[in-house]
Amino acid sequence: MPIVVIPTAFRGTTNGAAEVEVPAGTIRECIARVCEQAEGLDELVLDEAGHPQRWMKFFLNEVQLDDGPEVLDSEVGETDRLELLAAVAGG
């Protein structure tokens, strides 16, 4: 099963788990599976329209995917590693 890597700032929703194994499918399906176990994660990752929050970046096997709502339809294979990255800025 693919592994979804949870950003440190979002691990409160996963009871501290840094990685969650979920069935393969699309990025959207993987996020939905993690959200079944992680209350509140969906609001951090997706906006009200179901699109990625503007601060979310997605990496599949260490390769950054393009931004935009269509990224959620990208396929995730059985041995893939999907990293959710919350881009943060500050000073």
C-alpha positions as CSV (number, residue, x, y, z in Angstrom):
1,M,0.0,0.0,0.0
2,P,1.2,3.5,-0.6
3,I,2.4,5.7,2.2
4,V,1.1,9.2,2.8
5,V,3.6,11.4,4.7
6,I,1.8,13.9,7.0
7,P,3.4,17.4,7.6
8,T,4.6,17.9,11.1
9,A,2.2,20.8,11.7
10,F,-0.8,18.5,10.8
11,R,0.2,15.5,12.8
12,G,-2.2,16.5,15.7
13,T,-5.0,15.1,13.4
14,T,-3.2,11.8,13.1
15,N,-2.4,11.4,16.8
16,G,1.2,12.1,16.0
17,A,1.6,9.6,13.1
18,A,4.1,10.8,10.5
19,E,3.0,8.3,7.9
20,V,-0.2,6.5,7.1
21,E,-0.7,3.6,4.8
22,V,-3.8,3.7,2.6
23,P,-5.1,1.8,-0.4
24,A,-3.8,3.0,-3.8
25,G,-5.8,5.2,-6.1
26,T,-5.7,8.9,-6.8
27,I,-4.3,11.5,-4.5
28,R,-7.9,12.6,-3.8
29,E,-8.7,9.0,-2.7
30,C,-5.6,8.7,-0.6
31,I,-6.4,11.9,1.2
32,A,-10.0,10.8,1.8
33,R,-8.7,7.5,3.3
34,V,-6.4,9.4,5.7
35,C,-9.1,11.8,6.6
36,E,-11.3,8.9,7.7
37,Q,-8.9,8.4,10.5
38,A,-7.7,12.0,11.0
39,E,-10.4,14.3,12.0
40,G,-9.8,17.9,10.7
41,L,-7.1,17.0,8.2
42,D,-9.4,17.5,5.3
43,E,-9.9,21.2,6.2
44,L,-6.1,21.7,6.4
45,V,-5.4,20.1,3.0
46,L,-8.5,21.0,1.0
47,D,-10.6,24.2,0.7
48,E,-14.4,24.3,0.7
49,A,-14.6,23.5,-3.0
50,G,-12.5,20.4,-2.5
51,H,-9.4,21.9,-4.2
52,P,-5.9,21.9,-2.6
53,Q,-5.3,24.7,-0.1
54,R,-3.0,27.3,-1.7
55,W,-0.3,26.4,0.7
56,M,-0.3,22.7,0.0
57,K,2.3,21.0,-2.2
58,F,2.3,17.4,-3.2
59,F,5.3,15.2,-3.8
60,L,5.0,11.7,-5.3
61,N,8.2,9.6,-4.8
62,E,10.1,12.9,-4.0
63,V,9.0,14.6,-7.3
64,Q,6.9,17.7,-6.8
65,L,3.7,17.6,-8.7
66,D,2.1,20.6,-10.5
67,D,-0.2,22.9,-8.6
68,G,-3.9,23.1,-9.3
69,P,-7.0,21.1,-8.6
70,E,-6.1,18.5,-11.3
71,V,-3.2,17.3,-9.1
72,L,-5.8,15.5,-7.0
73,D,-6.6,13.2,-9.9
74,S,-2.9,12.0,-10.2
75,E,-2.6,8.2,-9.8
76,V,-0.8,6.8,-6.7
77,G,0.6,3.2,-7.1
78,E,0.9,0.4,-4.5
79,T,4.6,1.2,-3.7
80,D,4.4,5.0,-4.0
81,R,5.2,7.5,-1.3
82,L,2.9,10.6,-1.3
83,E,4.2,13.5,0.8
84,L,1.9,16.3,1.7
85,L,3.9,19.5,2.3
86,A,2.5,22.6,3.9
87,A,4.4,25.5,2.5
88,V,4.9,28.1,5.3
89,A,6.3,31.5,5.3
90,G,7.2,33.9,8.0
91,G,9.7,36.2,9.3
